[in-house]
Amino acid sequence: MEYKRGKTKPTACDEAQLCAQAMCLEEMLCCTVPEGALFYGQPRRRQEVTFTPELRTLVEDAAAEMHQLFQRGYTPKSRPTKGCNACSLKDLCLPRLAKAPSVADYLRGELKEP
């Protein structure tokens, strides 16, 4: 069971997060977790989630992409949204910095001869 403060989202991001957590439990505990549930605080409703092969593939593809980005040493730019204010990773992600110029651009501008 995963508790969410808001309401359901148009994308499968919450379902993918729940499935990823179940896949971690499966690997750690050598068991099968076929389904889970999301509880949304806004409508105060529980939503059952079946971990289909398609959902598991979505999670595996996202994990593979994350590993490729990590190996390349590349951090994708984030786009700040109104949801950023309520995010538990706000202090790590620092979405406001996406609008700031890069350090290299700043140094080029400061070191430019007049």
Phi and psi restraints in degrees (range 20) as a CNS / XPLOR table:
assign (resid 1 and name C) (resid 2 and name N)
       (resid 2 and name CA) (resid 2 and name C) 1.0 -117.6 20.0 2
assign (resid 2 and name N) (resid 2 and name CA)
       (resid 2 and name C) (resid 3 and name N) 1.0 128.7 20.0 2
assign (resid 2 and name C) (resid 3 and name N)
       (resid 3 and name CA) (resid 3 and name C) 1.0 -97.1 20.0 2
assign (resid 3 and name N) (resid 3 and name CA)
       (resid 3 and name C) (resid 4 and name N) 1.0 130.8 20.0 2
assign (resid 3 and name C) (resid 4 and name N)
       (resid 4 and name CA) (resid 4 and name C) 1.0 -120.8 20.0 2
assign (resid 4 and name N) (resid 4 and name CA)
       (resid 4 and name C) (resid 5 and name N) 1.0 137.7 20.0 2
assign (resid 4 and name C) (resid 5 and name N)
       (resid 5 and name CA) (resid 5 and name C) 1.0 -72.6 20.0 2
assign (resid 5 and name N) (resid 5 and name CA)
       (resid 5 and name C) (resid 6 and name N) 1.0 -39.3 20.0 2
assign (resid 5 and name C) (resid 6 and name N)
       (resid 6 and name CA) (resid 6 and name C) 1.0 -88.8 20.0 2
assign (resid 6 and name N) (resid 6 and name CA)
       (resid 6 and name C) (resid 7 and name N) 1.0 -142.4 20.0 2
assign (resid 6 and name C) (resid 7 and name N)
       (resid 7 and name CA) (resid 7 and name C) 1.0 -116.3 20.0 2
assign (resid 7 and name N) (resid 7 and name CA)
       (resid 7 and name C) (resid 8 and name N) 1.0 175.0 20.0 2
assign (resid 7 and name C) (resid 8 and name N)
       (resid 8 and name CA) (resid 8 and name C) 1.0 -60.4 20.0 2
assign (resid 8 and name N) (resid 8 and name CA)
       (resid 8 and name C) (resid 9 and name N) 1.0 151.5 20.0 2
assign (resid 8 and name C) (resid 9 and name N)
       (resid 9 and name CA) (resid 9 and name C) 1.0 -107.5 20.0 2
assign (resid 9 and name N) (resid 9 and name CA)
       (resid 9 and name C) (resid 10 and name N) 1.0 155.9 20.0 2
assign (resid 9 and name C) (resid 10 and name N)
       (resid 10 and name CA) (resid 10 and name C) 1.0 -71.5 20.0 2
assign (resid 10 and name N) (resid 10 and name CA)
       (resid 10 and name C) (resid 11 and name N) 1.0 -18.1 20.0 2
assign (resid 10 and name C) (resid 11 and name N)
       (resid 11 and name CA) (resid 11 and name C) 1.0 -100.2 20.0 2
assign (resid 11 and name N) (resid 11 and name CA)
       (resid 11 and name C) (resid 12 and name N) 1.0 173.1 20.0 2
assign (resid 11 and name C) (resid 12 and name N)
       (resid 12 and name CA) (resid 12 and name C) 1.0 -93.2 20.0 2
assign (resid 12 and name N) (resid 12 and name CA)
       (resid 12 and name C) (resid 13 and name N) 1.0 24.4 20.0 2
assign (resid 12 and name C) (resid 13 and name N)
       (resid 13 and name CA) (resid 13 and name C) 1.0 -64.2 20.0 2
assign (resid 13 and name N) (resid 13 and name CA)
       (resid 13 and name C) (resid 14 and name N) 1.0 -39.6 20.0 2
assign (resid 13 and name C) (resid 14 and name N)
       (resid 14 and name CA) (resid 14 and name C) 1.0 -67.8 20.0 2
assign (resid 14 and name N) (resid 14 and name CA)
       (resid 14 and name C) (resid 15 and name N) 1.0 -40.4 20.0 2
assign (resid 14 and name C) (resid 15 and name N)
       (resid 15 and name CA) (resid 15 and name C) 1.0 -64.5 20.0 2
assign (resid 15 and name N) (resid 15 and name CA)
       (resid 15 and name C) (resid 16 and name N) 1.0 -39.6 20.0 2
assign (resid 15 and name C) (resid 16 and name N)
       (resid 16 and name CA) (resid 16 and name C) 1.0 -66.0 20.0 2
assign (resid 16 and name N) (resid 16 and name CA)
       (resid 16 and name C) (resid 17 and name N) 1.0 -41.0 20.0 2
assign (resid 16 and name C) (resid 17 and name N)
       (resid 17 and name CA) (resid 17 and name C) 1.0 -61.1 20.0 2
assign (resid 17 and name N) (resid 17 and name CA)
       (resid 17 and name C) (resid 18 and name N) 1.0 -45.4 20.0 2
assign (resid 17 and name C) (resid 18 and name N)
       (resid 18 and name CA) (resid 18 and name C) 1.0 -63.0 20.0 2
assign (resid 18 and name N) (resid 18 and name CA)
       (resid 18 and name C) (resid 19 and name N) 1.0 -42.1 20.0 2
assign (resid 18 and name C) (resid 19 and name N)
       (resid 19 and name CA) (resid 19 and name C) 1.0 -64.4 20.0 2
assign (resid 19 and name N) (resid 19 and name CA)
       (resid 19 and name C) (resid 20 and name N) 1.0 -40.4 20.0 2
assign (resid 19 and name C) (resid 20 and name N)
       (resid 20 and name CA) (resid 20 and name C) 1.0 -61.9 20.0 2
assign (resid 20 and name N) (resid 20 and name CA)
       (resid 20 and name C) (resid 21 and name N) 1.0 -41.4 20.0 2
assign (resid 20 and name C) (resid 21 and name N)
       (resid 21 and name CA) (resid 21 and name C) 1.0 -63.0 20.0 2
assign (resid 21 and name N) (resid 21 and name CA)
       (resid 21 and name C) (resid 22 and name N) 1.0 -41.1 20.0 2
assign (resid 21 and name C) (resid 22 and name N)
       (resid 22 and name CA) (resid 22 and name C) 1.0 -65.7 20.0 2
assign (resid 22 and name N) (resid 22 and name CA)
       (resid 22 and name C) (resid 23 and name N) 1.0 -39.6 20.0 2
assign (resid 22 and name C) (resid 23 and name N)
       (resid 23 and name CA) (resid 23 and name C) 1.0 -64.6 20.0 2
assign (resid 23 and name N) (resid 23 and name CA)
       (resid 23 and name C) (resid 24 and name N) 1.0 -36.4 20.0 2
assign (resid 23 and name C) (resid 24 and name N)
       (resid 24 and name CA) (resid 24 and name C) 1.0 -64.7 20.0 2
assign (resid 24 and name N) (resid 24 and name CA)
       (resid 24 and name C) (resid 25 and name N) 1.0 -43.5 20.0 2
assign (resid 24 and name C) (resid 25 and name N)
       (resid 25 and name CA) (resid 25 and name C) 1.0 -62.3 20.0 2
assign (resid 25 and name N) (resid 25 and name CA)
       (resid 25 and name C) (resid 26 and name N) 1.0 -40.8 20.0 2
assign (resid 25 and name C) (resid 26 and name N)
       (resid 26 and name CA) (resid 26 and name C) 1.0 -59.5 20.0 2
assign (resid 26 and name N) (resid 26 and name CA)
       (resid 26 and name C) (resid 27 and name N) 1.0 -42.9 20.0 2
assign (resid 26 and name C) (resid 27 and name N)
       (resid 27 and name CA) (resid 27 and name C) 1.0 -70.3 20.0 2
assign (resid 27 and name N) (resid 27 and name CA)
       (resid 27 and name C) (resid 28 and name N) 1.0 -40.5 20.0 2
assign (resid 27 and name C) (resid 28 and name N)
       (resid 28 and name CA) (resid 28 and name C) 1.0 -72.0 20.0 2
assign (resid 28 and name N) (resid 28 and name CA)
       (resid 28 and name C) (resid 29 and name N) 1.0 -37.6 20.0 2
assign (resid 28 and name C) (resid 29 and name N)
       (resid 29 and name CA) (resid 29 and name C) 1.0 -105.0 20.0 2
assign (resid 29 and name N) (resid 29 and name CA)
       (resid 29 and name C) (resid 30 and name N) 1.0 1.8 20.0 2
assign (resid 29 and name C) (resid 30 and name N)
       (resid 30 and name CA) (resid 30 and name C) 1.0 52.3 20.0 2
assign (resid 30 and name N) (resid 30 and name CA)
       (resid 30 and name C) (resid 31 and name N) 1.0 54.0 20.0 2
assign (resid 30 and name C) (resid 31 and name N)
       (resid 31 and name CA) (resid 31 and name C) 1.0 -140.1 20.0 2
assign (resid 31 and name N) (resid 31 and name CA)
       (resid 31 and name C) (resid 32 and name N) 1.0 179.1 20.0 2
assign (resid 31 and name C) (resid 32 and name N)
       (resid 32 and name CA) (resid 32 and name C) 1.0 -116.2 20.0 2
assign (resid 32 and name N) (resid 32 and name CA)
       (resid 32 and name C) (resid 33 and name N) 1.0 131.6 20.0 2
assign (resid 32 and name C) (resid 33 and name N)
       (resid 33 and name CA) (resid 33 and name C) 1.0 -118.2 20.0 2
assign (resid 33 and name N) (resid 33 and name CA)
       (resid 33 and name C) (resid 34 and name N) 1.0 100.2 20.0 2
assign (resid 33 and name C) (resid 34 and name N)
       (resid 34 and name CA) (resid 34 and name C) 1.0 -80.7 20.0 2
assign (resid 34 and name N) (resid 34 and name CA)
       (resid 34 and name C) (resid 35 and name N) 1.0 -22.0 20.0 2
assign (resid 34 and name C) (resid 35 and name N)
       (resid 35 and name CA) (resid 35 and name C) 1.0 -156.0 20.0 2
assign (resid 35 and name N) (resid 35 and name CA)
       (resid 35 and name C) (resid 36 and name N) 1.0 166.1 20.0 2
assign (resid 35 and name C) (resid 36 and name N)
       (resid 36 and name CA) (resid 36 and name C) 1.0 -149.4 20.0 2
assign (resid 36 and name N) (resid 36 and name CA)
       (resid 36 and name C) (resid 37 and name N) 1.0 -167.5 20.0 2
assign (resid 36 and name C) (resid 37 and name N)
       (resid 37 and name CA) (resid 37 and name C) 1.0 -147.2 20.0 2
assign (resid 37 and name N) (resid 37 and name CA)
       (resid 37 and name C) (resid 38 and name N) 1.0 147.9 20.0 2
assign (resid 37 and name C) (resid 38 and name N)
       (resid 38 and name CA) (resid 38 and name C) 1.0 -113.0 20.0 2
assign (resid 38 and name N) (resid 38 and name CA)
       (resid 38 and name C) (resid 39 and name N) 1.0 134.0 20.0 2
assign (resid 38 and name C) (resid 39 and name N)
       (resid 39 and name CA) (resid 39 and name C) 1.0 -115.5 20.0 2
assign (resid 39 and name N) (resid 39 and name CA)
       (resid 39 and name C) (resid 40 and name N) 1.0 118.2 20.0 2
assign (resid 39 and name C) (resid 40 and name N)
       (resid 40 and name CA) (resid 40 and name C) 1.0 -98.4 20.0 2
assign (resid 40 and name N) (resid 40 and name CA)
       (resid 40 and name C) (resid 41 and name N) 1.0 127.9 20.0 2
assign (resid 40 and name C) (resid 41 and name N)
       (resid 41 and name CA) (resid 41 and name C) 1.0 -71.2 20.0 2
assign (resid 41 and name N) (resid 41 and name CA)
       (resid 41 and name C) (resid 42 and name N) 1.0 -31.6 20.0 2
assign (resid 41 and name C) (resid 42 and name N)
       (resid 42 and name CA) (resid 42 and name C) 1.0 -65.1 20.0 2
assign (resid 42 and name N) (resid 42 and name CA)
       (resid 42 and name C) (resid 43 and name N) 1.0 -57.7 20.0 2
assign (resid 42 and name C) (resid 43 and name N)
       (resid 43 and name CA) (resid 43 and name C) 1.0 -85.6 20.0 2
assign (resid 43 and name N) (resid 43 and name CA)
       (resid 43 and name C) (resid 44 and name N) 1.0 -3.9 20.0 2
assign (resid 43 and name C) (resid 44 and name N)
       (resid 44 and name CA) (resid 44 and name C) 1.0 53.4 20.0 2
assign (resid 44 and name N) (resid 44 and name CA)
       (resid 44 and name C) (resid 45 and name N) 1.0 50.8 20.0 2
assign (resid 44 and name C) (resid 45 and name N)
       (resid 45 and name CA) (resid 45 and name C) 1.0 -128.2 20.0 2
assign (resid 45 and name N) (resid 45 and name CA)
       (resid 45 and name C) (resid 46 and name N) 1.0 148.5 20.0 2
assign (resid 45 and name C) (resid 46 and name N)
       (resid 46 and name CA) (resid 46 and name C) 1.0 -100.5 20.0 2
assign (resid 46 and name N) (resid 46 and name CA)
       (resid 46 and name C) (resid 47 and name N) 1.0 135.2 20.0 2
assign (resid 46 and name C) (resid 47 and name N)
       (resid 47 and name CA) (resid 47 and name C) 1.0 -121.6 20.0 2
assign (resid 47 and name N) (resid 47 and name CA)
       (resid 47 and name C) (resid 48 and name N) 1.0 117.9 20.0 2
assign (resid 47 and name C) (resid 48 and name N)
       (resid 48 and name CA) (resid 48 and name C) 1.0 -73.1 20.0 2
assign (resid 48 and name N) (resid 48 and name CA)
       (resid 48 and name C) (resid 49 and name N) 1.0 141.0 20.0 2
assign (resid 48 and name C) (resid 49 and name N)
       (resid 49 and name CA) (resid 49 and name C) 1.0 -128.3 20.0 2
assign (resid 49 and name N) (resid 49 and name CA)
       (resid 49 and name C) (resid 50 and name N) 1.0 120.8 20.0 2
assign (resid 49 and name C) (resid 50 and name N)
       (resid 50 and name CA) (resid 50 and name C) 1.0 -92.9 20.0 2
assign (resid 50 and name N) (resid 50 and name CA)
       (resid 50 and name C) (resid 51 and name N) 1.0 130.9 20.0 2
assign (resid 50 and name C) (resid 51 and name N)
       (resid 51 and name CA) (resid 51 and name C) 1.0 -84.8 20.0 2
assign (resid 51 and name N) (resid 51 and name CA)
       (resid 51 and name C) (resid 52 and name N) 1.0 82.8 20.0 2
assign (resid 51 and name C) (resid 52 and name N)
       (resid 52 and name CA) (resid 52 and name C) 1.0 -72.6 20.0 2
assign (resid 52 and name N) (resid 52 and name CA)
       (resid 52 and name C) (resid 53 and name N) 1.0 162.3 20.0 2
assign (resid 52 and name C) (resid 53 and name N)
       (resid 53 and name CA) (resid 53 and name C) 1.0 -57.9 20.0 2
assign (resid 53 and name N) (resid 53 and name CA)
       (resid 53 and name C) (resid 54 and name N) 1.0 -34.1 20.0 2
assign (resid 53 and name C) (resid 54 and name N)
       (resid 54 and name CA) (resid 54 and name C) 1.0 -66.8 20.0 2
assign (resid 54 and name N) (resid 54 and name CA)
       (resid 54 and name C) (resid 55 and name N) 1.0 -41.9 20.0 2
assign (resid 54 and name C) (resid 55 and name N)
       (resid 55 and name CA) (resid 55 and name C) 1.0 -66.9 20.0 2
assign (resid 55 and name N) (resid 55 and name CA)
       (resid 55 and name C) (resid 56 and name N) 1.0 -40.6 20.0 2
assign (resid 55 and name C) (resid 56 and name N)
       (resid 56 and name CA) (resid 56 and name C) 1.0 -64.4 20.0 2
assign (resid 56 and name N) (resid 56 and name CA)
       (resid 56 and name C) (resid 57 and name N) 1.0 -37.9 20.0 2
assign (resid 56 and name C) (resid 57 and name N)
       (resid 57 and name CA) (resid 57 and name C) 1.0 -65.3 20.0 2
assign (resid 57 and name N) (resid 57 and name CA)
       (resid 57 and name C) (resid 58 and name N) 1.0 -39.6 20.0 2
assign (resid 57 and name C) (resid 58 and name N)
       (resid 58 and name CA) (resid 58 and name C) 1.0 -58.7 20.0 2
assign (resid 58 and name N) (resid 58 and name CA)
       (resid 58 and name C) (resid 59 and name N) 1.0 -43.9 20.0 2
assign (resid 58 and name C) (resid 59 and name N)
       (resid 59 and name CA) (resid 59 and name C) 1.0 -66.3 20.0 2
assign (resid 59 and name N) (resid 59 and name CA)
       (resid 59 and name C) (resid 60 and name N) 1.0 -44.9 20.0 2
assign (resid 59 and name C) (resid 60 and name N)
       (resid 60 and name CA) (resid 60 and name C) 1.0 -62.9 20.0 2
assign (resid 60 and name N) (resid 60 and name CA)
       (resid 60 and name C) (resid 61 and name N) 1.0 -40.4 20.0 2
assign (resid 60 and name C) (resid 61 and name N)
       (resid 61 and name CA) (resid 61 and name C) 1.0 -65.1 20.0 2
assign (resid 61 and name N) (resid 61 and name CA)
       (resid 61 and name C) (resid 62 and name N) 1.0 -40.9 20.0 2
assign (resid 61 and name C) (resid 62 and name N)
       (resid 62 and name CA) (resid 62 and name C) 1.0 -64.8 20.0 2
assign (resid 62 and name N) (resid 62 and name CA)
       (resid 62 and name C) (resid 63 and name N) 1.0 -40.8 20.0 2
assign (resid 62 and name C) (resid 63 and name N)
       (resid 63 and name CA) (resid 63 and name C) 1.0 -65.8 20.0 2
assign (resid 63 and name N) (resid 63 and name CA)
       (resid 63 and name C) (resid 64 and name N) 1.0 -40.6 20.0 2
assign (resid 63 and name C) (resid 64 and name N)
       (resid 64 and name CA) (resid 64 and name C) 1.0 -63.8 20.0 2
assign (resid 64 and name N) (resid 64 and name CA)
       (resid 64 and name C) (resid 65 and name N) 1.0 -41.9 20.0 2
assign (resid 64 and name C) (resid 65 and name N)
       (resid 65 and name CA) (resid 65 and name C) 1.0 -63.7 20.0 2
assign (resid 65 and name N) (resid 65 and name CA)
       (resid 65 and name C) (resid 66 and name N) 1.0 -41.2 20.0 2
assign (resid 65 and name C) (resid 66 and name N)
       (resid 66 and name CA) (resid 66 and name C) 1.0 -61.8 20.0 2
assign (resid 66 and name N) (resid 66 and name CA)
       (resid 66 and name C) (resid 67 and name N) 1.0 -41.8 20.0 2
assign (resid 66 and name C) (resid 67 and name N)
       (resid 67 and name CA) (resid 67 and name C) 1.0 -65.2 20.0 2
assign (resid 67 and name N) (resid 67 and name CA)
       (resid 67 and name C) (resid 68 and name N) 1.0 -38.5 20.0 2
assign (resid 67 and name C) (resid 68 and name N)
       (resid 68 and name CA) (resid 68 and name C) 1.0 -64.2 20.0 2
assign (resid 68 and name N) (resid 68 and name CA)
       (resid 68 and name C) (resid 69 and name N) 1.0 -43.5 20.0 2
assign (resid 68 and name C) (resid 69 and name N)
       (resid 69 and name CA) (resid 69 and name C) 1.0 -62.3 20.0 2
assign (resid 69 and name N) (resid 69 and name CA)
       (resid 69 and name C) (resid 70 and name N) 1.0 -41.0 20.0 2
assign (resid 69 and name C) (resid 70 and name N)
       (resid 70 and name CA) (resid 70 and name C) 1.0 -64.2 20.0 2
assign (resid 70 and name N) (resid 70 and name CA)
       (resid 70 and name C) (resid 71 and name N) 1.0 -44.0 20.0 2
assign (resid 70 and name C) (resid 71 and name N)
       (resid 71 and name CA) (resid 71 and name C) 1.0 -62.7 20.0 2
assign (resid 71 and name N) (resid 71 and name CA)
       (resid 71 and name C) (resid 72 and name N) 1.0 -34.7 20.0 2
assign (resid 71 and name C) (resid 72 and name N)
       (resid 72 and name CA) (resid 72 and name C) 1.0 -79.6 20.0 2
assign (resid 72 and name N) (resid 72 and name CA)
       (resid 72 and name C) (resid 73 and name N) 1.0 -12.2 20.0 2
assign (resid 72 and name C) (resid 73 and name N)
       (resid 73 and name CA) (resid 73 and name C) 1.0 71.8 20.0 2
assign (resid 73 and name N) (resid 73 and name CA)
       (resid 73 and name C) (resid 74 and name N) 1.0 29.7 20.0 2
assign (resid 73 and name C) (resid 74 and name N)
       (resid 74 and name CA) (resid 74 and name C) 1.0 -110.1 20.0 2
assign (resid 74 and name N) (resid 74 and name CA)
       (resid 74 and name C) (resid 75 and name N) 1.0 129.9 20.0 2
assign (resid 74 and name C) (resid 75 and name N)
       (resid 75 and name CA) (resid 75 and name C) 1.0 -108.4 20.0 2
assign (resid 75 and name N) (resid 75 and name CA)
       (resid 75 and name C) (resid 76 and name N) 1.0 115.1 20.0 2
assign (resid 75 and name C) (resid 76 and name N)
       (resid 76 and name CA) (resid 76 and name C) 1.0 -66.1 20.0 2
assign (resid 76 and name N) (resid 76 and name CA)
       (resid 76 and name C) (resid 77 and name N) 1.0 148.7 20.0 2
assign (resid 76 and name C) (resid 77 and name N)
       (resid 77 and name CA) (resid 77 and name C) 1.0 -70.1 20.0 2
assign (resid 77 and name N) (resid 77 and name CA)
       (resid 77 and name C) (resid 78 and name N) 1.0 142.6 20.0 2
assign (resid 77 and name C) (resid 78 and name N)
       (resid 78 and name CA) (resid 78 and name C) 1.0 -103.4 20.0 2
assign (resid 78 and name N) (resid 78 and name CA)
       (resid 78 and name C) (resid 79 and name N) 1.0 151.1 20.0 2
assign (resid 78 and name C) (resid 79 and name N)
       (resid 79 and name CA) (resid 79 and name C) 1.0 -105.9 20.0 2
assign (resid 79 and name N) (resid 79 and name CA)
       (resid 79 and name C) (resid 80 and name N) 1.0 115.9 20.0 2
assign (resid 79 and name C) (resid 80 and name N)
       (resid 80 and name CA) (resid 80 and name C) 1.0 -63.5 20.0 2
assign (resid 80 and name N) (resid 80 and name CA)
       (resid 80 and name C) (resid 81 and name N) 1.0 138.7 20.0 2
assign (resid 80 and name C) (resid 81 and name N)
       (resid 81 and name CA) (resid 81 and name C) 1.0 -129.9 20.0 2
assign (resid 81 and name N) (resid 81 and name CA)
       (resid 81 and name C) (resid 82 and name N) 1.0 173.6 20.0 2
assign (resid 81 and name C) (resid 82 and name N)
       (resid 82 and name CA) (resid 82 and name C) 1.0 -64.9 20.0 2
assign (resid 82 and name N) (resid 82 and name CA)
       (resid 82 and name C) (resid 83 and name N) 1.0 -21.7 20.0 2
assign (resid 82 and name C) (resid 83 and name N)
       (resid 83 and name CA) (resid 83 and name C) 1.0 -72.3 20.0 2
assign (resid 83 and name N) (resid 83 and name CA)
       (resid 83 and name C) (resid 84 and name N) 1.0 -15.5 20.0 2
assign (resid 83 and name C) (resid 84 and name N)
       (resid 84 and name CA) (resid 84 and name C) 1.0 -61.4 20.0 2
assign (resid 84 and name N) (resid 84 and name CA)
       (resid 84 and name C) (resid 85 and name N) 1.0 -32.9 20.0 2
assign (resid 84 and name C) (resid 85 and name N)
       (resid 85 and name CA) (resid 85 and name C) 1.0 -64.3 20.0 2
assign (resid 85 and name N) (resid 85 and name CA)
       (resid 85 and name C) (resid 86 and name N) 1.0 -28.6 20.0 2
assign (resid 85 and name C) (resid 86 and name N)
       (resid 86 and name CA) (resid 86 and name C) 1.0 -98.8 20.0 2
assign (resid 86 and name N) (resid 86 and name CA)
       (resid 86 and name C) (resid 87 and name N) 1.0 2.7 20.0 2
assign (resid 86 and name C) (resid 87 and name N)
       (resid 87 and name CA) (resid 87 and name C) 1.0 -78.2 20.0 2
assign (resid 87 and name N) (resid 87 and name CA)
       (resid 87 and name C) (resid 88 and name N) 1.0 137.8 20.0 2
assign (resid 87 and name C) (resid 88 and name N)
       (resid 88 and name CA) (resid 88 and name C) 1.0 -72.6 20.0 2
assign (resid 88 and name N) (resid 88 and name CA)
       (resid 88 and name C) (resid 89 and name N) 1.0 -15.9 20.0 2
assign (resid 88 and name C) (resid 89 and name N)
       (resid 89 and name CA) (resid 89 and name C) 1.0 -101.2 20.0 2
assign (resid 89 and name N) (resid 89 and name CA)
       (resid 89 and name C) (resid 90 and name N) 1.0 12.1 20.0 2
assign (resid 89 and name C) (resid 90 and name N)
       (resid 90 and name CA) (resid 90 and name C) 1.0 -54.2 20.0 2
assign (resid 90 and name N) (resid 90 and name CA)
       (resid 90 and name C) (resid 91 and name N) 1.0 -43.3 20.0 2
assign (resid 90 and name C) (resid 91 and name N)
       (resid 91 and name CA) (resid 91 and name C) 1.0 -71.0 20.0 2
assign (resid 91 and name N) (resid 91 and name CA)
       (resid 91 and name C) (resid 92 and name N) 1.0 -23.4 20.0 2
assign (resid 91 and name C) (resid 92 and name N)
       (resid 92 and name CA) (resid 92 and name C) 1.0 -88.2 20.0 2
assign (resid 92 and name N) (resid 92 and name CA)
       (resid 92 and name C) (resid 93 and name N) 1.0 -38.0 20.0 2
assign (resid 92 and name C) (resid 93 and name N)
       (resid 93 and name CA) (resid 93 and name C) 1.0 -76.2 20.0 2
assign (resid 93 and name N) (resid 93 and name CA)
       (resid 93 and name C) (resid 94 and name N) 1.0 -40.5 20.0 2
assign (resid 93 and name C) (resid 94 and name N)
       (resid 94 and name CA) (resid 94 and name C) 1.0 52.3 20.0 2
assign (resid 94 and name N) (resid 94 and name CA)
       (resid 94 and name C) (resid 95 and name N) 1.0 61.8 20.0 2
assign (resid 94 and name C) (resid 95 and name N)
       (resid 95 and name CA) (resid 95 and name C) 1.0 -60.4 20.0 2
assign (resid 95 and name N) (resid 95 and name CA)
       (resid 95 and name C) (resid 96 and name N) 1.0 -24.8 20.0 2
assign (resid 95 and name C) (resid 96 and name N)
       (resid 96 and name CA) (resid 96 and name C) 1.0 -66.1 20.0 2
assign (resid 96 and name N) (resid 96 and name CA)
       (resid 96 and name C) (resid 97 and name N) 1.0 -26.1 20.0 2
assign (resid 96 and name C) (resid 97 and name N)
       (resid 97 and name CA) (resid 97 and name C) 1.0 -69.4 20.0 2
assign (resid 97 and name N) (resid 97 and name CA)
       (resid 97 and name C) (resid 98 and name N) 1.0 -16.7 20.0 2
assign (resid 97 and name C) (resid 98 and name N)
       (resid 98 and name CA) (resid 98 and name C) 1.0 -63.8 20.0 2
assign (resid 98 and name N) (resid 98 and name CA)
       (resid 98 and name C) (resid 99 and name N) 1.0 -28.2 20.0 2
assign (resid 98 and name C) (resid 99 and name N)
       (resid 99 and name CA) (resid 99 and name C) 1.0 -81.5 20.0 2
assign (resid 99 and name N) (resid 99 and name CA)
       (resid 99 and name C) (resid 100 and name N) 1.0 -20.9 20.0 2
assign (resid 99 and name C) (resid 100 and name N)
       (resid 100 and name CA) (resid 100 and name C) 1.0 -76.1 20.0 2
assign (resid 100 and name N) (resid 100 and name CA)
       (resid 100 and name C) (resid 101 and name N) 1.0 148.6 20.0 2
assign (resid 100 and name C) (resid 101 and name N)
       (resid 101 and name CA) (resid 101 and name C) 1.0 -66.6 20.0 2
assign (resid 101 and name N) (resid 101 and name CA)
       (resid 101 and name C) (resid 102 and name N) 1.0 157.0 20.0 2
assign (resid 101 and name C) (resid 102 and name N)
       (resid 102 and name CA) (resid 102 and name C) 1.0 -71.4 20.0 2
assign (resid 102 and name N) (resid 102 and name CA)
       (resid 102 and name C) (resid 103 and name N) 1.0 161.8 20.0 2
assign (resid 102 and name C) (resid 103 and name N)
       (resid 103 and name CA) (resid 103 and name C) 1.0 -62.0 20.0 2
assign (resid 103 and name N) (resid 103 and name CA)
       (resid 103 and name C) (resid 104 and name N) 1.0 -40.1 20.0 2
assign (resid 103 and name C) (resid 104 and name N)
       (resid 104 and name CA) (resid 104 and name C) 1.0 -61.3 20.0 2
assign (resid 104 and name N) (resid 104 and name CA)
       (resid 104 and name C) (resid 105 and name N) 1.0 -43.3 20.0 2
assign (resid 104 and name C) (resid 105 and name N)
       (resid 105 and name CA) (resid 105 and name C) 1.0 -63.9 20.0 2
assign (resid 105 and name N) (resid 105 and name CA)
       (resid 105 and name C) (resid 106 and name N) 1.0 -41.4 20.0 2
assign (resid 105 and name C) (resid 106 and name N)
       (resid 106 and name CA) (resid 106 and name C) 1.0 -61.1 20.0 2
assign (resid 106 and name N) (resid 106 and name CA)
       (resid 106 and name C) (resid 107 and name N) 1.0 -47.9 20.0 2
assign (resid 106 and name C) (resid 107 and name N)
       (resid 107 and name CA) (resid 107 and name C) 1.0 -64.0 20.0 2
assign (resid 107 and name N) (resid 107 and name CA)
       (resid 107 and name C) (resid 108 and name N) 1.0 -40.3 20.0 2
assign (resid 107 and name C) (resid 108 and name N)
       (resid 108 and name CA) (resid 108 and name C) 1.0 -59.2 20.0 2
assign (resid 108 and name N) (resid 108 and name CA)
       (resid 108 and name C) (resid 109 and name N) 1.0 -43.6 20.0 2
assign (resid 108 and name C) (resid 109 and name N)
       (resid 109 and name CA) (resid 109 and name C) 1.0 -65.9 20.0 2
assign (resid 109 and name N) (resid 109 and name CA)
       (resid 109 and name C) (resid 110 and name N) 1.0 -39.2 20.0 2
assign (resid 109 and name C) (resid 110 and name N)
       (resid 110 and name CA) (resid 110 and name C) 1.0 -75.4 20.0 2
assign (resid 110 and name N) (resid 110 and name CA)
       (resid 110 and name C) (resid 111 and name N) 1.0 -30.1 20.0 2
assign (resid 110 and name C) (resid 111 and name N)
       (resid 111 and name CA) (resid 111 and name C) 1.0 -91.7 20.0 2
assign (resid 111 and name N) (resid 111 and name CA)
       (resid 111 and name C) (resid 112 and name N) 1.0 -1.9 20.0 2
assign (resid 111 and name C) (resid 112 and name N)
       (resid 112 and name CA) (resid 112 and name C) 1.0 -67.4 20.0 2
assign (resid 112 and name N) (resid 112 and name CA)
       (resid 112 and name C) (resid 113 and name N) 1.0 135.7 20.0 2
assign (resid 112 and name C) (resid 113 and name N)
       (resid 113 and name CA) (resid 113 and name C) 1.0 -74.9 20.0 2
assign (resid 113 and name N) (resid 113 and name CA)
       (resid 113 and name C) (resid 114 and name N) 1.0 141.8 20.0 2
